[in-house]
Amino acid sequence: MAPPRSFLWTRRIVLTLLTAFVLLPVYVMVSSSLKPLADVTGTFRWLPSSLTVRPYIDIWSTVPLAKYFVNSLIVAGAATVCSVVIAIFAAYAVSRYDFRGKRVFTVTVLSTQMFPGILFLLPLFLIYVNIGNATGIALFGSRGGLILTYLTFSLPFSIWMLIGYFDSVPRDLDEAALVDGCGPLKALFRVVVPAAVPGIVAVAVYAFMTAWGEVLFASVMTNDTTRTLAVGLQGYSTLYDVYWNQIMAASLVVSVPVVAGFLLLQRYLVAGLTAGAVK
Amino acid sequence: MTTTAPVTTGRRAPRDGSPAGPVPGGPRRRPGRLRRTALPYLLLLPALLFELLVHLAPMVIGVVMSFKELTQYFIRDWGAAPWSGLGNYRVSVDFDGPVGEELLRSFFVTVGFTVLSVALCWLIGTAAAVCMQDTFRGRGLLRALFLVPYALPVYAAVITWVFMFQHDNGLVNHVLHDQLGLTDKPSFWLLGDNAFVALLTVSVWKGWPFAFLIVMAGLQNIPKDLYEAAALDGAGTWQQIRRITLPSLSAVNQVLVLVLFLWTFNDFNTPYVLFGKTAPASADLISVHIYQESFATWNFGRGSAMSVLLLLFLLVVTGVYLAVTSRGRRTARA
């Protein structure tokens, strides 16, 4: 049965308005990044007076954007890999074994989502400084410290989602592998992990986005050499003249890797959520 | 949608159906038993260690700090800071004093902001997901498009909004004042009372796609035959949405609203990038307020006390929320 006209019209209006709402900032970002400076310092113009790629060249010299970019890549990449591997182990344990403290573990891990970041920012800072003083491992100000911090940010959600996903992989599969003489770890990596690739991809995307976009800890825990994009991008606006065209160009450049990756892999995220989190 | 997910309906069956699940407690009476029982704990060890180091230990230390007179003189050796008992808490909740008064105001701003933002995000996200439940041309493209605000790094998106809200060269004033003539003179969006509207707009723009994503995933778990049966009974599209779609989402909504609430309440990134270190009073969210209170005055003990109060509040709200909504759902089902 075809939906009634009232529904079709409501749908059309809702979706059109939302598209406009979503696209407005995207349009501003893209169009302003191609404008000469005069266009972004005067009254706003919908269309550039002339198109220029100058901002895309200048962004690399106004602030050391390439360095920030590399830092962000290293930090987010390493945090993602570690977080995913750790989450796979933990989720496998919860999904396939009954053990004492299982419930306490899942509840505790999830409840960390509730903590205000501000509550553990300073204590964490003190812990890192003290570990550095005691062992000589420099965590504060280093990429390592940031990686460590970020991997735990995405861990609770990743574990939660992978538990649901692993639960949806039939147990007969890895039981068969166990009967065939595989060890539990071999069964995990030979059978469960390949069957759960979409969920794992989704979790990896989430972990990368989390690390790539975090501002609070990045602003406190980095120094000049380890600064990430989240903090570095603010360098453009502290200048005497605000180069809005360059800021927009830089924003676009730092967004492209995550947005492209996310859009390519979003169907996995939806599938992963459907199988795991929302059940 | 072509999903590569394994058949999701199989999830419960193996666990409930096969009494000989692989390992409750490990296979007894076999050698290797100790290793088998230790295995789940070994698998959890890395996750536990990191969570302990980065979340739980700092939280305990944060609570300890809140009872100390931890000012800048003691940063190097925070153990040496004198104890202050409940002093930090007393200052924070003394709503007649300047510190407590501002904290209370910031708290109310945050509550108002969070309620509005969560309500709008949920409403828009659900509306969009329901609109896109059936297939139509361009649906996949639209879905990808709607997820862009969620995928964009917070700072890149919020900086763009800062540009749009500029007084002289921003898009918002250009449209509202120059083109539509709705205001007498260009407004300041990032100062004064307007800042609340600006913050809410950005927060909803950034937050609704998550609600959309979750509701969309939830919709896929509603059995198709429910709709077919309803259609046979003569229920129209609107009725199907009201009678089947929305009630089926109650489990998803319970978690979604809670998660949105906690994230919005604790959000630091959006206001921090939007306003910088000092937010205007109308948009002074509690995370930024505490951050500012700690780092501007270097009084970390007091900042910790405020964070602990915030955590307690969130714990109570979460507990009450879960208790009430779980009971509501049980009675609804009975």
Boltz contact constraints between the chains, C-beta under 6 A:
constraints:
  - contact:
      token1: [A, 1]
      token2: [B, 231]
      max_distance: 6.0
  - contact:
      token1: [A, 3]
      token2: [B, 237]
      max_distance: 6.0
  - contact:
      token1: [A, 4]
      token2: [B, 237]
      max_distance: 6.0
  - contact:
      token1: [A, 7]
      token2: [B, 237]
      max_distance: 6.0
  - contact:
      token1: [A, 11]
      token2: [B, 131]
      max_distance: 6.0
  - contact:
      token1: [A, 14]
      token2: [B, 127]
      max_distance: 6.0
  - contact:
      token1: [A, 14]
      token2: [B, 131]
      max_distance: 6.0
  - contact:
      token1: [A, 15]
      token2: [B, 131]
      max_distance: 6.0
  - contact:
      token1: [A, 18]
      token2: [B, 128]
      max_distance: 6.0
  - contact:
      token1: [A, 22]
      token2: [B, 149]
      max_distance: 6.0
  - contact:
      token1: [A, 25]
      token2: [B, 160]
      max_distance: 6.0
  - contact:
      token1: [A, 28]
      token2: [B, 160]
      max_distance: 6.0
  - contact:
      token1: [A, 28]
      token2: [B, 164]
      max_distance: 6.0
  - contact:
      token1: [A, 28]
      token2: [B, 171]
      max_distance: 6.0
  - contact:
      token1: [A, 29]
      token2: [B, 160]
      max_distance: 6.0
  - contact:
      token1: [A, 41]
      token2: [B, 169]
      max_distance: 6.0
  - contact:
      token1: [A, 44]
      token2: [B, 169]
      max_distance: 6.0
  - contact:
      token1: [A, 44]
      token2: [B, 170]
      max_distance: 6.0
  - contact:
      token1: [A, 44]
      token2: [B, 171]
      max_distance: 6.0
  - contact:
      token1: [A, 44]
      token2: [B, 174]
      max_distance: 6.0
  - contact:
      token1: [A, 86]
      token2: [B, 46]
      max_distance: 6.0
  - contact:
      token1: [A, 86]
      token2: [B, 47]
      max_distance: 6.0
  - contact:
      token1: [A, 89]
      token2: [B, 43]
      max_distance: 6.0
  - contact:
      token1: [A, 90]
      token2: [B, 44]
      max_distance: 6.0
  - contact:
      token1: [A, 90]
      token2: [B, 47]
      max_distance: 6.0
  - contact:
      token1: [A, 92]
      token2: [B, 43]
      max_distance: 6.0
  - contact:
      token1: [A, 93]
      token2: [B, 40]
      max_distance: 6.0
  - contact:
      token1: [A, 93]
      token2: [B, 43]
      max_distance: 6.0
  - contact:
      token1: [A, 93]
      token2: [B, 44]
      max_distance: 6.0
  - contact:
      token1: [A, 97]
      token2: [B, 23]
      max_distance: 6.0
  - contact:
      token1: [A, 97]
      token2: [B, 40]
      max_distance: 6.0
  - contact:
      token1: [A, 98]
      token2: [B, 24]
      max_distance: 6.0
  - contact:
      token1: [A, 99]
      token2: [B, 40]
      max_distance: 6.0
  - contact:
      token1: [A, 112]
      token2: [B, 55]
      max_distance: 6.0
  - contact:
      token1: [A, 114]
      token2: [B, 262]
      max_distance: 6.0
  - contact:
      token1: [A, 114]
      token2: [B, 314]
      max_distance: 6.0
  - contact:
      token1: [A, 116]
      token2: [B, 266]
      max_distance: 6.0
  - contact:
      token1: [A, 116]
      token2: [B, 307]
      max_distance: 6.0
  - contact:
      token1: [A, 116]
      token2: [B, 310]
      max_distance: 6.0
  - contact:
      token1: [A, 117]
      token2: [B, 268]
      max_distance: 6.0
  - contact:
      token1: [A, 118]
      token2: [B, 287]
      max_distance: 6.0
  - contact:
      token1: [A, 118]
      token2: [B, 290]
      max_distance: 6.0
  - contact:
      token1: [A, 118]
      token2: [B, 291]
      max_distance: 6.0
  - contact:
      token1: [A, 118]
      token2: [B, 307]
      max_distance: 6.0
  - contact:
      token1: [A, 119]
      token2: [B, 62]
      max_distance: 6.0
  - contact:
      token1: [A, 119]
      token2: [B, 307]
      max_distance: 6.0
  - contact:
      token1: [A, 119]
      token2: [B, 311]
      max_distance: 6.0
  - contact:
      token1: [A, 120]
      token2: [B, 58]
      max_distance: 6.0
  - contact:
      token1: [A, 120]
      token2: [B, 59]
      max_distance: 6.0
  - contact:
      token1: [A, 120]
      token2: [B, 62]
      max_distance: 6.0
  - contact:
      token1: [A, 122]
      token2: [B, 300]
      max_distance: 6.0
  - contact:
      token1: [A, 123]
      token2: [B, 58]
      max_distance: 6.0
  - contact:
      token1: [A, 123]
      token2: [B, 61]
      max_distance: 6.0
  - contact:
      token1: [A, 123]
      token2: [B, 62]
      max_distance: 6.0
  - contact:
      token1: [A, 124]
      token2: [B, 58]
      max_distance: 6.0
  - contact:
      token1: [A, 126]
      token2: [B, 78]
      max_distance: 6.0
  - contact:
      token1: [A, 149]
      token2: [B, 54]
      max_distance: 6.0
  - contact:
      token1: [A, 152]
      token2: [B, 50]
      max_distance: 6.0
  - contact:
      token1: [A, 152]
      token2: [B, 51]
      max_distance: 6.0
  - contact:
      token1: [A, 152]
      token2: [B, 54]
      max_distance: 6.0
  - contact:
      token1: [A, 167]
      token2: [B, 11]
      max_distance: 6.0
  - contact:
      token1: [A, 168]
      token2: [B, 6]
      max_distance: 6.0
  - contact:
      token1: [A, 168]
      token2: [B, 8]
      max_distance: 6.0
  - contact:
      token1: [A, 168]
      token2: [B, 11]
      max_distance: 6.0
  - contact:
      token1: [A, 169]
      token2: [B, 6]
      max_distance: 6.0
  - contact:
      token1: [A, 170]
      token2: [B, 10]
      max_distance: 6.0
  - contact:
      token1: [A, 170]
      token2: [B, 14]
      max_distance: 6.0
  - contact:
      token1: [A, 171]
      token2: [B, 14]
      max_distance: 6.0
  - contact:
      token1: [A, 175]
      token2: [B, 22]
      max_distance: 6.0
  - contact:
      token1: [A, 198]
      token2: [B, 4]
      max_distance: 6.0
  - contact:
      token1: [A, 198]
      token2: [B, 5]
      max_distance: 6.0
  - contact:
      token1: [A, 212]
      token2: [B, 153]
      max_distance: 6.0
  - contact:
      token1: [A, 213]
      token2: [B, 153]
      max_distance: 6.0
  - contact:
      token1: [A, 213]
      token2: [B, 154]
      max_distance: 6.0
  - contact:
      token1: [A, 215]
      token2: [B, 155]
      max_distance: 6.0
  - contact:
      token1: [A, 215]
      token2: [B, 269]
      max_distance: 6.0
  - contact:
      token1: [A, 215]
      token2: [B, 272]
      max_distance: 6.0
  - contact:
      token1: [A, 216]
      token2: [B, 268]
      max_distance: 6.0
  - contact:
      token1: [A, 230]
      token2: [B, 155]
      max_distance: 6.0
  - contact:
      token1: [A, 233]
      token2: [B, 155]
      max_distance: 6.0
  - contact:
      token1: [A, 244]
      token2: [B, 163]
      max_distance: 6.0
  - contact:
      token1: [A, 247]
      token2: [B, 159]
      max_distance: 6.0
  - contact:
      token1: [A, 251]
      token2: [B, 156]
      max_distance: 6.0
  - contact:
      token1: [A, 251]
      token2: [B, 159]
      max_distance: 6.0
  - contact:
      token1: [A, 254]
      token2: [B, 156]
      max_distance: 6.0
  - contact:
      token1: [A, 255]
      token2: [B, 152]
      max_distance: 6.0
  - contact:
      token1: [A, 255]
      token2: [B, 153]
      max_distance: 6.0
  - contact:
      token1: [A, 255]
      token2: [B, 156]
      max_distance: 6.0
  - contact:
      token1: [A, 258]
      token2: [B, 151]
      max_distance: 6.0
  - contact:
      token1: [A, 259]
      token2: [B, 151]
      max_distance: 6.0
  - contact:
      token1: [A, 262]
      token2: [B, 151]
      max_distance: 6.0
  - contact:
      token1: [A, 263]
      token2: [B, 144]
      max_distance: 6.0
  - contact:
      token1: [A, 266]
      token2: [B, 147]
      max_distance: 6.0
  - contact:
      token1: [A, 270]
      token2: [B, 217]
      max_distance: 6.0
  - contact:
      token1: [A, 271]
      token2: [B, 3]
      max_distance: 6.0
  - contact:
      token1: [A, 271]
      token2: [B, 5]
      max_distance: 6.0
  - contact:
      token1: [A, 273]
      token2: [B, 217]
      max_distance: 6.0
  - contact:
      token1: [A, 274]
      token2: [B, 217]
      max_distance: 6.0
  - contact:
      token1: [A, 274]
      token2: [B, 220]
      max_distance: 6.0
  - contact:
      token1: [A, 275]
      token2: [B, 5]
      max_distance: 6.0
  - contact:
      token1: [A, 275]
      token2: [B, 8]
      max_distance: 6.0
  - contact:
      token1: [A, 278]
      token2: [B, 217]
      max_distance: 6.0
  - contact:
      token1: [A, 278]
      token2: [B, 218]
      max_distance: 6.0
  - contact:
      token1: [A, 278]
      token2: [B, 252]
      max_distance: 6.0
